[in-house]
Amino acid sequence: MDSTLKEMRDGVSALDLDSKSAVGGGVEDIYGEDAATEDQLVTPWTYSVASGYSLLRDPQYNKGLAFTEKERDAHYLRGLLPPATSSQELQEKKLMHNLRQYQVPLQKYMALTELQERNERLFYKLLIDNVEELLPIVYTPTVGEACQKYGSIFRRPQGLYISLKEKGRILEVLKNWPERTIQVIVVTDGERILGLGDLGCQGMGIPVGKLALYTALGGVRPSTCLPITIDVGTNNEQLLKDEFYIGLRQKRATGKEYAELLHEFMGAVKQNYGEKVLVQFEDFANHNAFELLAKYGTTHLVFNDDIQGTAAVVLAGVVAALKLISGTLSEHKFLFLGAGEAGTGIAELIALEISKKTKIPVEETRKKIWLVDSKGLIVSSRKESLQHFKKPWAHEHEPVKDLIDAVKAIKPTVLIGSSGVGRTFTKEVIEALASFNEIQMMQKPLILALSNPTSQSECTAEEAYTWTKGRAIFASGSPFDPVEYNGKVYVPGQSNNAYIFPGLGLGLVISGAIRVHDDMLLAASEALAGQVTRENIDNGLIYPPFSKIRKISAAIAANVAAKAYELGVATRLPRPENLVKHAESCMYSPLYRSYR
């Protein structure tokens, strides 16, 4: 024991120090902690020997009152727990009862975070069994508020923070993480958090929330998930002045300094975790998001959920909606408000799908799709001044300055909002859209208001149904309650990326894929659209219920894995005969394990 608990101070072990009474007397201060002055150093000793006390504080193994009598004896838990024993089901019932007492969503978020830090399996059991109720808490819209207030509610770290201070030492930082086998990393630099803008280091709530969904919805083991925030500063003056802000207090680094830090990070990830670790870029600003995806897409297994995940889930919704609005995908005309990561990503995947179905070159199918940015309709006369990712969408047309005029000029059948600006689908815009579709006999206009959180949605469900007189097919990025109009109840869909990325990630993991290809995104989208039943369609829904999300994720994972094997980028050989069953068998189960 002496050799294990040895600290040298001038050649003397800490155990050799003179015994001194603790403050208040009575207990020996072996390590000199109580006697130390504020400027003296002490060692944060921990015990390596297993004990009941440490077991109760290990979230990966703690079961609380669910430890059996036998386990309490075997693991020195007698007296550390009340005498009653409880099942995991009873624990879940109690926690859901307690959660429902909170009236403020952020309080529920904090309670769930505390549970995750205390009892990991119970947290995931709760989330899986109550996904429709808890998804808006662990992710959008509540996670947006959590990120805004992250400095105030921060209690203990849930991932890695890599800042400019760690430049040149990122590999060393990665090695500080206790888990050695990592399969999925979600990383953000916090510059564009949902529709809330630059939240700097406080964007960590996004990687933490996404990875909780990778496990709960996609079955990726929590121990193989790593949330990371890259802190290069923030341009948010309010945060820089906030005494509780937890990040670097400086303006954002850009250019060479930023690029070098990201390059070191990507190299260190590959060196430490290997070729098959999935790196999901999350909530990077447009200019960096496209550049990072282009730069590392050919050398790493990378995926951008804002560009590619959003695109896949929207395409699935549009394909499913065809059963309600009639016509083929190529017969529809699309108008986007927002030409950033999400807008251009969705537009490109729709163009690819039309090209795949019609055998028409993608350069031609793009002409079915029009985008409006802050300066108006993207047209060819603006091409010289456009950012590179907008240029493919600059079609021949006279300049149009605002959305309502673009709607009147283009006469779209599908209106998609990815602007991050709330209430931009005005009554005039939606009524114009509805009138064109009525004339063209496309009886039901499709309206997708995708911006998050709810406050940034381009319109509400109630507005969409009311202004189209109940004819709209509507889905949004964040959830809306059912709407009653003229005696009929309309249930809005939620075009939530959580439908896609957990299953996509699982498919990449189980196939051992080393690259993400556009065909995999199309495969994920087709699998999701295939999960929409006739009953869902009859109820006006273009997405399946989240209550079946694990079955949906398994189907998506199987389709993605099949495409990986087909493209020759899968490394887990031989290929399983039944990929759906294989995906289901690989999924993490949150049920308690019995201990020896």
C-alpha positions in Angstrom: 0.0 0.0 0.0 2.9 2.4 0.8 4.3 2.1 -2.7 0.8 2.8 -4.3 0.0 5.8 -2.1 3.5 7.4 -2.2 4.1 11.1 -2.6 7.6 12.4 -2.4 8.1 15.7 -0.6 11.8 16.4 -0.1 12.4 12.7 -0.3 9.8 11.8 2.3 6.6 9.8 1.7 3.3 11.5 2.5 2.8 8.5 4.9 5.9 9.4 6.8 4.7 12.9 7.7 4.0 13.8 11.3 0.4 13.1 12.2 -1.6 16.2 12.8 -5.1 16.6 14.0 -7.7 17.8 11.5 -9.4 21.1 11.8 -11.7 20.7 14.7 -9.5 17.9 16.1 -9.9 14.1 16.5 -9.0 12.8 13.0 -5.4 12.4 11.8 -4.6 14.5 8.7 -2.3 11.9 7.0 -1.8 13.9 3.8 -1.5 17.3 5.4 -4.5 18.6 3.5 -6.2 20.4 6.4 -2.9 21.8 7.7 -1.8 23.1 4.3 -2.1 26.8 3.7 -3.7 28.0 0.5 -0.4 28.4 -1.3 0.8 24.9 -0.5 0.2 22.0 -2.9 -1.7 18.8 -2.0 -2.2 15.7 -4.0 -5.8 14.7 -5.0 -5.5 11.1 -3.8 -8.0 8.5 -5.0 -8.2 4.9 -4.1 -7.5 2.3 -6.8 -8.9 -0.5 -4.6 -12.5 -1.3 -5.4 -14.9 -0.3 -2.7 -18.7 0.1 -2.3 -18.4 3.8 -1.9 -16.6 4.3 -5.2 -18.9 1.9 -7.0 -21.9 4.0 -6.0 -20.2 7.0 -7.5 -19.3 5.4 -10.8 -22.2 6.2 -13.3 -21.2 3.3 -15.6 -21.8 0.7 -12.9 -24.0 2.3 -10.2 -27.5 0.8 -9.8 -28.6 2.7 -6.7 -31.2 0.7 -4.7 -31.3 -1.9 -7.5 -28.2 -3.6 -6.0 -29.3 -7.0 -4.8 -28.6 -8.4 -1.3 -25.9 -10.6 -2.7 -24.3 -7.7 -4.6 -24.4 -5.6 -1.5 -22.4 -8.2 0.4 -20.0 -8.9 -2.4 -19.2 -5.2 -3.1 -19.0 -3.8 0.4 -22.3 -1.8 0.1 -23.8 -2.8 3.4 -24.7 0.4 5.3 -24.0 2.6 2.3 -27.6 2.1 1.0 -31.0 2.1 2.7 -32.1 -1.5 3.3 -34.9 -1.5 0.6 -34.2 -2.9 -2.8 -35.8 -1.6 -6.0 -36.2 -2.8 -9.6 -35.0 -0.6 -12.5 -38.6 -0.3 -13.6 -39.6 1.2 -10.2 -36.7 3.5 -10.3 -37.8 4.7 -13.8 -41.4 5.2 -12.6 -40.2 7.3 -9.7 -37.9 9.4 -11.8 -40.5 10.1 -14.4 -42.9 11.1 -11.7 -40.3 13.5 -10.3 -39.4 15.0 -13.7 -43.1 15.7 -14.4 -43.3 17.9 -11.4 -40.9 20.4 -12.9 -42.6 23.2 -14.9 -39.5 24.7 -16.5 -37.9 22.6 -19.3 -34.4 23.7 -18.2 -35.0 22.2 -14.8 -35.8 18.9 -16.4 -32.7 19.1 -18.5 -30.5 19.7 -15.4 -32.3 16.8 -13.6 -31.6 14.4 -16.5 -27.9 15.6 -16.7 -27.5 14.8 -13.0 -29.0 11.4 -13.6 -26.6 10.7 -16.5 -23.7 11.7 -14.2 -25.0 9.4 -11.5 -26.5 6.3 -13.1 -25.8 5.9 -16.8 -28.0 2.9 -17.5 -31.0 4.3 -15.8 -30.6 7.5 -17.8 -30.7 5.7 -21.1 -33.5 3.4 -20.0 -35.5 6.5 -19.1 -34.7 8.1 -22.5 -35.4 5.1 -24.6 -38.7 4.3 -22.9 -40.0 7.9 -22.9 -38.3 9.2 -26.1 -41.2 11.3 -27.4 -41.5 13.1 -24.1 -37.9 13.5 -23.3 -36.4 14.2 -26.7 -37.3 17.9 -26.6 -35.6 18.1 -23.2 -32.2 16.4 -24.0 -32.1 18.0 -27.4 -33.9 20.8 -29.3 -35.4 23.1 -28.2 -34.3 22.9 -24.5 -30.6 22.2 -25.3 -30.5 25.6 -26.9 -31.4 27.4 -23.7 -29.0 25.1 -21.9 -26.1 26.2 -24.1 -27.0 29.8 -23.6 -26.8 29.3 -19.8 -24.2 26.6 -19.8 -21.7 28.6 -17.7 -24.3 29.1 -15.0 -25.5 25.5 -14.9 -22.1 23.9 -15.4 -21.3 21.4 -12.7 -18.9 18.8 -14.1 -17.3 18.2 -17.5 -18.9 15.6 -19.8 -16.4 15.7 -22.6 -13.1 17.1 -23.7 -12.4 20.8 -24.1 -9.6 21.6 -26.5 -8.6 25.3 -26.7 -5.8 27.3 -28.3 -3.9 26.7 -25.0 -3.6 23.1 -26.1 -2.1 23.8 -29.5 0.8 21.4 -30.1 -0.5 19.1 -27.3 -3.8 17.9 -28.7 -2.8 14.2 -28.9 -1.8 14.4 -25.2 -5.2 15.9 -24.4 -7.0 13.1 -26.2 -5.0 10.6 -24.1 -6.4 12.2 -21.0 -9.9 10.8 -21.8 -10.3 7.6 -19.8 -11.8 5.5 -22.6 -9.4 4.1 -25.1 -11.9 2.7 -27.7 -13.8 5.5 -29.3 -16.2 5.0 -32.2 -18.0 8.3 -32.5 -16.8 11.9 -31.8 -19.2 14.8 -32.1 -17.2 18.1 -32.2 -18.2 21.7 -32.3 -16.4 25.1 -32.2 -19.6 26.7 -30.9 -19.8 29.4 -33.6 -23.3 28.6 -34.9 -25.3 26.9 -32.2 -28.8 26.0 -33.6 -30.3 29.3 -34.6 -28.7 31.1 -31.6 -25.4 32.1 -33.1 -21.9 32.1 -31.5 -22.0 30.5 -28.0 -18.3 29.7 -27.9 -17.3 27.1 -25.4 -20.9 26.8 -24.1 -21.8 25.0 -27.3 -20.7 21.8 -25.5 -24.3 21.0 -24.8 -24.8 20.1 -28.4 -22.1 17.3 -28.7 -23.3 16.0 -25.3 -26.9 15.9 -26.4 -26.2 14.4 -29.8 -24.1 11.6 -28.3 -26.8 10.8 -25.8 -29.1 10.3 -28.8 -26.5 8.2 -30.6 -26.8 5.8 -27.7 -30.5 6.0 -26.9 -31.8 6.0 -30.5 -29.0 4.3 -32.4 -27.6 1.9 -29.8 -24.0 3.1 -30.0 -22.3 2.2 -26.6 -21.9 5.3 -24.4 -18.3 4.4 -23.5 -17.3 4.7 -27.2 -18.8 8.2 -27.6 -16.7 11.3 -27.1 -18.1 14.9 -27.0 -15.5 17.6 -27.9 -15.6 21.4 -27.9 -12.8 23.2 -29.7 -12.5 26.6 -28.1 -10.9 29.3 -30.3 -12.7 32.1 -28.5 -16.0 33.8 -29.2 -17.2 37.0 -30.8 -20.3 37.1 -28.5 -19.7 40.2 -26.4 -22.3 39.2 -23.9 -20.5 36.0 -23.1 -17.1 37.7 -23.0 -18.5 40.0 -20.3 -20.3 37.2 -18.4 -18.4 36.4 -15.2 -19.7 32.8 -15.4 -18.5 32.1 -19.0 -16.4 29.0 -19.0 -14.4 29.5 -22.3 -11.5 31.5 -23.5 -12.1 35.3 -23.1 -10.9 36.4 -26.5 -12.2 37.1 -30.0 -12.4 34.1 -32.3 -9.2 32.9 -33.9 -9.5 32.7 -37.7 -7.4 32.0 -40.8 -4.1 30.1 -40.4 -4.3 29.9 -36.6 -7.8 28.2 -36.8 -6.9 25.9 -39.6 -3.7 24.7 -37.9 -5.5 23.9 -34.7 -8.2 21.9 -36.6 -5.6 20.1 -38.7 -3.7 19.1 -35.6 -7.0 17.9 -34.0 -7.9 15.8 -37.0 -4.5 14.2 -37.2 -4.4 13.5 -33.5 -7.9 11.8 -33.6 -6.8 9.5 -36.4 -3.5 8.7 -34.7 -5.1 8.0 -31.3 -8.3 6.2 -32.4 -7.6 4.9 -35.8 -9.2 5.1 -39.3 -12.7 4.0 -38.4 -13.6 6.6 -35.8 -16.6 8.7 -37.0 -16.0 12.5 -36.5 -19.3 14.4 -36.7 -18.9 18.2 -37.3 -21.6 20.0 -35.5 -22.7 23.7 -35.6 -19.7 25.1 -37.3 -20.3 28.4 -39.2 -21.0 28.0 -42.9 -17.5 29.0 -44.2 -15.8 26.5 -41.9 -18.4 23.7 -42.2 -18.1 23.3 -46.0 -14.3 23.7 -45.9 -13.8 21.1 -43.2 -16.1 18.6 -44.9 -14.3 19.1 -48.2 -10.8 19.0 -46.7 -11.2 15.9 -44.6 -14.0 14.0 -46.4 -11.4 12.1 -48.5 -9.0 11.3 -45.6 -11.2 10.7 -42.6 -14.6 9.2 -41.7 -16.4 12.5 -41.3 -20.0 13.7 -41.4 -21.6 17.1 -41.0 -25.1 16.7 -39.5 -26.1 20.3 -40.4 -25.3 19.8 -44.1 -25.8 16.0 -44.6 -28.0 14.8 -41.7 -30.6 17.6 -42.2 -30.6 16.9 -46.0 -31.2 13.2 -45.5 -34.1 13.6 -43.1 -35.8 16.3 -45.2 -35.4 14.3 -48.4 -37.1 11.3 -46.5 -40.0 13.6 -45.5 -40.4 15.0 -49.1 -40.4 11.5 -50.6 -43.0 10.3 -48.0 -45.1 13.4 -48.7 -45.3 12.6 -52.4 -48.1 10.1 -51.4 -50.1 13.1 -50.1 -49.2 15.9 -52.6 -49.1 13.7 -55.7 -46.5 13.7 -58.5 -42.9 12.4 -58.6 -40.0 14.2 -57.1 -38.9 15.6 -60.4 -42.4 17.1 -61.1 -42.1 19.4 -58.1 -40.5 22.9 -57.8 -38.6 23.7 -54.6 -38.0 27.1 -53.0 -35.7 27.5 -50.0 -35.4 30.4 -47.6 -31.8 30.1 -46.4 -28.8 29.2 -48.4 -26.3 28.1 -45.7 -25.2 24.7 -44.6 -28.7 23.2 -44.2 -30.3 24.8 -47.2 -27.6 24.0 -49.8 -27.1 20.5 -48.2 -30.8 19.6 -48.6 -31.0 21.1 -52.1 -28.0 19.0 -53.2 -29.4 15.8 -51.9 -32.8 16.4 -53.4 -31.0 17.1 -56.8 -29.0 13.9 -56.4 -32.1 11.8 -55.7 -33.9 13.3 -58.7 -30.8 12.6 -60.9 -30.7 9.0 -59.6 -34.4 8.4 -60.4 -34.5 10.1 -63.7 -30.9 9.5 -65.0 -30.7 13.3 -65.7 -27.4 14.9 -64.9 -27.4 16.6 -61.5 -26.4 19.9 -63.1 -29.9 19.8 -64.8 -31.9 18.6 -61.8 -30.6 21.5 -59.7 -32.6 23.8 -61.9 -35.8 22.5 -60.2 -34.5 24.1 -56.9 -34.3 27.8 -56.1 -32.7 29.4 -53.0 -33.3 32.8 -51.4 -30.6 34.2 -49.1 -30.4 37.5 -47.2 -29.9 39.4 -50.5 -32.8 37.8 -52.4 -33.2 35.1 -55.0 -29.9 33.5 -56.0 -29.6 34.1 -59.7 -26.8 34.0 -62.3 -26.3 37.8 -62.3 -25.1 37.5 -58.7 -22.7 34.6 -59.3 -19.4 36.6 -59.0 -20.3 37.8 -55.5 -21.6 34.4 -54.2 -19.8 32.1 -51.8 -18.6 28.9 -53.5 -21.3 26.7 -52.1 -24.1 28.9 -53.4 -22.9 29.1 -57.0 -24.5 25.8 -58.2 -27.9 27.4 -57.4 -27.5 30.6 -59.4 -30.0 30.0 -62.2 -31.1 32.3 -65.0 -33.8 34.7 -63.7 -34.2 38.4 -63.1 -33.2 39.6 -59.7 -35.8 39.2 -56.9 -35.2 40.9 -53.6 -37.5 39.3 -51.1 -39.3 36.0 -50.3 -42.8 37.0 -51.2 -41.8 38.1 -54.7 -39.7 34.9 -55.1 -42.8 32.8 -54.2 -44.9 34.7 -56.8 -42.2 34.4 -59.4 -41.1 30.8 -58.9 -44.5 29.4 -57.9 -43.1 26.5 -55.8 -44.9 23.4 -54.7 -42.5 22.9 -51.8 -41.4 25.7 -49.4 -38.5 24.9 -47.1 -37.1 27.2 -44.4 -33.5 26.9 -43.1 -32.8 30.5 -42.5 -32.5 30.5 -38.7 -34.8 33.5 -38.7 -38.2 33.2 -37.0 -41.6 34.1 -38.5 -40.3 34.7 -42.0 -43.1 32.6 -43.6 -45.6 35.3 -43.3 -49.4 35.1 -43.9 -48.9 36.6 -47.4 -46.2 34.1 -48.3 -48.1 31.1 -47.2 -51.4 32.2 -48.7 -49.6 32.9 -52.0 -48.1 29.4 -51.9 -51.5 27.8 -51.1 -53.2 29.7 -54.0 -50.6 28.5 -56.6 -50.9 24.9 -55.5 -54.7 25.1 -55.6 -54.5 26.4 -59.2 -52.0 23.7 -60.2 -54.1 21.0 -58.6 -51.3 20.1 -56.2 -54.0 20.3 -53.5 -51.6 20.2 -50.5 -48.6 22.5 -50.4 -45.7 21.1 -48.5 -44.2 23.5 -45.9 -41.1 22.6 -43.9 -40.1 25.2 -41.3 -36.8 23.7 -40.2 -35.0 26.3 -38.1 -34.3 25.6 -34.5 -35.1 26.2 -31.7 -38.9 26.7 -31.8 -38.5 30.5 -31.5 -36.5 30.6 -34.7 -39.0 28.5 -36.7 -40.1 30.2 -40.0 -43.7 29.8 -39.0 -45.8 27.8 -36.4 -47.9 24.8 -37.2 -51.0 26.7 -36.3 -50.1 29.4 -38.8 -49.3 26.9 -41.6 -52.6 25.1 -41.2 -54.8 28.2 -40.6 -53.4 30.2 -43.5 -53.7 27.3 -46.0 -57.2 26.5 -44.6 -56.1 23.1 -43.4 -54.5 22.0 -46.7 -50.8 22.2 -45.8 -48.6 19.3 -45.1 -46.4 20.7 -42.4 -43.2 19.6 -40.6 -40.8 21.6 -38.5 -37.3 21.2 -37.0 -38.5 21.6 -33.4 -41.8 20.1 -32.1 -45.2 21.8 -32.2 -48.3 20.6 -30.5 -51.3 19.3 -32.5 -53.5 22.0 -34.0 -57.3 22.0 -34.2 -58.7 23.8 -37.3 -62.4 23.8 -38.3 -63.1 20.8 -36.0 -60.2 18.7 -37.3 -57.0 17.9 -35.4 -53.8 18.2 -37.4 -50.6 16.6 -36.0 -47.5 18.4 -37.3 -44.4 16.3 -38.3 -41.0 16.9 -36.9 -38.2 16.9 -39.4 -35.6 16.0 -36.7 -32.1 15.0 -37.6 -32.4 12.5 -34.7 -34.2 10.2 -37.2 -31.1 9.9 -39.3 -27.7 10.4 -37.6 -28.0 7.7 -34.9 -28.9 5.0 -37.5 -26.3 6.4 -39.9 -23.6 6.3 -37.2 -24.6 2.7 -36.2 -24.4 1.6 -39.8 -20.9 3.1 -40.2 -19.7 1.5 -37.0 -21.1 -2.1 -37.7 -19.7 -2.1 -41.2 -16.3 -0.6 -40.2 -16.7 2.0 -42.9 -13.7 4.3 -43.5 -15.5 7.0 -45.6 -18.9 8.6 -45.8 -20.3 8.7 -49.4 -23.4 10.6 -50.7 -24.9 7.2 -51.7 -24.9 6.3 -48.0 -27.0 9.4 -47.2 -29.4 8.5 -49.9 -29.6 5.0 -48.5 -30.3 6.4 -45.0 -33.0 8.7 -46.4 -34.7 5.9 -48.4 -34.7 3.7 -45.4 -36.4 6.4 -43.3 -39.0 7.1 -45.9 -39.7 3.4 -46.1 -40.6 3.3 -42.4 -43.6 5.7 -43.0 -46.7 3.5 -43.0 -50.0 3.9 -44.8 -51.6 4.7 -41.4 -49.0 7.5 -40.9 -49.8 8.9 -44.4 -53.6 8.7 -43.8 -53.0 10.9 -40.7 -51.1 13.4 -42.6 -47.7 12.4 -41.2 -44.6 12.3 -43.3 -42.4 10.8 -40.6 -42.9 7.7 -38.5 -43.5 8.1 -34.7 -40.4 8.4 -32.5 -41.7 5.6 -30.3 -40.3 3.2 -33.0 -37.0 5.0 -33.3 -34.8 2.0 -32.5 -36.5 -0.1 -35.1 -36.1 2.8 -37.6 -32.4 3.2 -36.7 -31.7 -0.5 -37.2 -33.3 -0.3 -40.7 -31.3 2.8 -41.5 -28.1 1.2 -40.2 -28.6 -1.9 -42.3 -29.2 0.2 -45.5 -26.1 2.3 -44.8 -24.0 -0.7 -44.0 -25.2 -2.5 -47.2 -24.1 0.6 -49.2 -20.7 0.6 -47.5 -20.1 -3.0 -48.5 -21.4 -2.3 -52.0 -19.0 0.7 -52.4 -16.1 -1.3 -50.9 -15.4 1.0 -48.0 -16.5 -1.5 -45.3 -13.7 -3.2 -43.3 -15.7 -5.6 -41.0 -15.6 -8.8 -43.0 -17.3 -11.1 -43.8 -20.5 -9.2 -44.4 -23.3 -10.3 -42.1 -26.1 -12.2 -43.9 -28.9 -10.3 -42.3 -27.8 -6.7 -41.7 -31.0 -5.6 -39.9 -30.7 -8.4 -37.3 -27.0 -7.7 -37.0 -27.6 -4.0 -36.3 -30.2 -4.9 -33.7 -27.8 -7.3 -32.0 -25.1 -4.7 -31.8 -27.3 -2.1 -30.1 -26.5 -1.1 -26.5 -29.0 -2.2 -23.9 -29.5 -0.1 -20.8 -30.8 -2.9 -18.7 -28.9 -3.5 -15.5 -26.2 -6.2 -15.4 -25.7 -8.6 -12.5 -22.4 -8.3 -10.7 -20.2 -11.2 -9.4 
